[in-house]
Amino acid sequence: MQGMASAQTSPTGQPGPRLGLRERKKIQTRRAIRGAAYRLFAEQGYDATPVDRIAEAADVSPSTVFRYFPTKEDIVLTDEYDPLMEAAIRARPAGEPPLESIRRGVLDGLRHLVDTDLAELRQRTRLVHEVPALRGRSAEGMARTGRMLCAVLAERTGRPPHDLELRVAVAAVLGAMQEAMMAWVEQGQTEDPLALIDRALGVLVRGLTR
């Protein structure tokens, strides 16, 4: 994630363990590839940008690009948000209603992303909205996030991770987040994305009202 230094930062802003040189170099390479890709996507379009051109712009080999991102779609869709969201949900009070814990955890984790990578978030959501291949692949990432959320909520509720009601609740949360982000794009990305997600998740917490 752009903005990461040699020390990791938790969703609460506290520094974590210092990363080793090898891990820092991996982060720098990943950041360089992603940054080069987004520049080229903005200049010439997603479909018109081949991976070898991204590799050239990032000053790495095409094989290095594929080592970090197995497909071109992964350059856009891969991020480090899930661990932040997971940690933020786990930090919520034990007696809090599950959907409220998700709501607060999602917003706390996403706030870090907005603070450090808002420009990239804007471009990523525009690309997912506009490029059919990315919309299709984004479902895979949503499924991984869903499994993570089910596991965390299973711990907090005592339910099994594959509990039907748990899966339905998580699917509703992910759907609400997706709709909020797509609405953000369609409205010109002028609103605060956190406020839109908060509104969307608030519907699940309180129910649909007149």
C-alpha positions in Angstrom: 0.0 0.0 0.0 1.3 3.4 -0.9 2.4 5.4 2.1 3.8 2.4 4.0 7.2 3.0 5.5 9.6 0.7 7.2 7.2 0.3 10.1 3.7 -0.9 9.7 0.8 1.1 10.9 -2.3 -0.3 12.5 -5.8 0.9 11.9 -5.5 2.9 15.2 -2.4 4.7 13.9 0.1 2.9 16.2 3.3 1.7 14.6 3.8 -2.0 14.3 6.9 -4.2 14.0 9.7 -2.8 11.8 9.8 -4.6 8.4 13.0 -6.3 7.2 14.9 -5.1 4.2 13.6 -7.8 1.9 10.0 -7.0 2.8 10.5 -3.3 2.3 12.0 -4.0 -1.1 8.9 -6.1 -2.0 6.6 -3.3 -1.0 8.7 -0.8 -3.0 8.6 -3.0 -6.1 4.9 -3.6 -5.7 4.3 0.1 -5.3 6.4 0.9 -8.4 4.5 -1.5 -10.6 1.1 -0.3 -9.4 2.1 3.3 -9.7 3.4 2.8 -13.3 0.3 0.9 -14.2 -2.1 3.6 -13.0 -0.1 6.3 -14.8 -0.3 4.4 -18.0 -4.0 3.5 -17.5 -4.8 7.2 -17.1 -2.8 8.1 -20.2 -3.8 5.5 -22.7 -6.6 3.4 -21.1 -6.6 0.0 -19.4 -7.2 -2.2 -22.4 -4.5 -0.4 -24.5 -1.8 -0.9 -21.8 0.1 -4.2 -22.1 2.0 -5.7 -19.2 5.3 -5.4 -20.9 4.8 -1.6 -21.2 4.0 -1.5 -17.4 7.1 -3.4 -16.7 9.2 -1.0 -18.8 7.7 2.0 -17.0 8.3 0.4 -13.6 11.9 -0.5 -14.6 11.3 -4.2 -14.0 11.0 -7.3 -16.1 7.6 -8.6 -17.3 8.3 -11.8 -15.2 8.7 -9.6 -12.1 5.3 -8.0 -12.8 3.7 -11.4 -13.0 5.5 -12.6 -9.9 3.8 -9.8 -7.9 0.5 -9.7 -9.9 -0.4 -12.9 -11.7 -2.7 -11.0 -14.1 -3.1 -7.4 -15.3 -6.4 -7.3 -13.5 -4.6 -8.1 -10.2 -2.6 -4.9 -10.4 -5.9 -3.0 -10.0 -7.7 -5.4 -7.7 -5.0 -6.4 -5.2 -4.7 -4.3 -2.1 -3.8 -4.6 1.6 -7.2 -3.5 2.9 -8.5 -6.8 4.2 -5.9 -7.1 7.0 -6.6 -3.6 8.2 -10.4 -4.3 8.2 -9.9 -7.6 10.0 -7.7 -6.0 12.7 -10.2 -3.1 13.1 -13.2 -5.5 13.6 -11.3 -7.6 16.0 -10.5 -4.5 18.1 -14.2 -3.7 18.5 -15.9 -4.2 21.9 -16.8 -7.9 22.5 -20.5 -7.1 23.4 -21.1 -4.9 20.4 -23.8 -6.1 17.9 -22.1 -7.9 15.0 -23.3 -5.7 12.2 -22.2 -2.6 14.1 -18.8 -4.1 14.7 -18.5 -4.7 10.9 -19.7 -1.2 10.2 -17.2 0.5 12.5 -14.4 -1.9 11.5 -15.0 -1.3 7.8 -14.9 2.5 8.3 -11.8 2.4 10.5 -9.9 0.3 8.1 -11.0 2.2 5.0 -10.2 5.5 6.7 -6.5 4.5 6.7 -6.8 3.7 2.9 -8.5 7.0 2.2 -5.9 8.9 4.2 -3.0 7.3 2.3 -4.2 6.3 -1.1 -7.3 8.4 -2.0 -6.1 9.2 -5.6 -5.4 5.5 -6.2 -8.8 4.5 -4.7 -10.5 6.9 -7.1 -8.8 5.5 -10.1 -9.3 1.9 -9.0 -13.1 2.3 -8.5 -13.4 4.1 -11.8 -11.6 1.2 -13.5 -13.7 -1.5 -11.8 -16.9 0.5 -12.9 -15.8 0.9 -16.5 -13.8 -2.3 -17.4 -15.9 -5.5 -17.6 -12.9 -7.8 -17.1 -12.2 -6.0 -13.8 -15.9 -6.2 -12.7 -15.8 -9.9 -13.3 -12.6 -10.6 -11.4 -13.6 -8.3 -8.5 -16.0 -11.0 -7.5 -13.1 -13.3 -6.6 -11.7 -10.7 -4.2 -15.1 -10.1 -2.7 -15.4 -13.8 -2.0 -12.0 -13.8 -0.2 -13.1 -10.8 1.9 -16.4 -12.6 2.6 -14.6 -15.6 4.0 -12.5 -13.4 6.2 -15.5 -11.6 7.5 -17.3 -14.9 8.2 -14.4 -16.2 10.1 -14.1 -13.0 12.3 -17.9 -12.9 12.9 -17.9 -16.6 13.7 -15.4 -16.0 16.5 -17.5 -13.1 17.8 -20.9 -14.8 17.7 -20.0 -18.4 18.4 -21.5 -19.5 15.1 -19.8 -21.8 12.7 -18.0 -19.9 9.8 -20.4 -21.5 7.2 -23.6 -20.6 9.1 -26.2 -19.6 6.6 -27.3 -16.5 8.5 -23.7 -15.4 8.9 -23.1 -15.8 5.2 -26.2 -13.8 4.4 -25.2 -11.0 6.7 -21.7 -10.8 5.2 -23.0 -10.9 1.7 -25.3 -8.0 2.5 -22.4 -6.0 3.9 -20.2 -6.7 0.8 -23.1 -5.8 -1.5 -23.7 -2.6 0.4 -20.1 -1.6 0.2 -19.9 -2.4 -3.5 -23.1 -0.3 -4.2 -21.7 2.6 -2.2 -18.4 2.6 -4.2 -20.2 2.4 -7.5 -22.5 5.2 -6.5 -19.4 7.2 -5.6 -18.1 6.8 -9.2 -21.4 7.5 -10.8 -21.8 10.7 -8.8 -18.4 12.0 -9.9 -16.4 11.0 -6.8 -17.0 14.3 -5.2 -18.6 13.0 -2.0 -16.8 11.5 0.9 -16.6 7.7 0.2 -16.6 7.0 3.9 -19.9 8.8 4.3 -21.4 6.8 1.5 -20.3 3.5 2.9 -21.5 4.5 6.3 -24.9 5.4 4.9 -25.0 2.0 3.0 -24.1 0.0 6.0 -26.5 2.0 8.2 -29.3 0.7 6.1 -28.4 -2.9 7.2 -28.1 -1.9 10.8 -31.4 -0.1 11.1 -33.4 -1.5 8.2 -35.0 0.3 5.3 -37.2 3.2 6.5 -39.6 5.5 4.7 
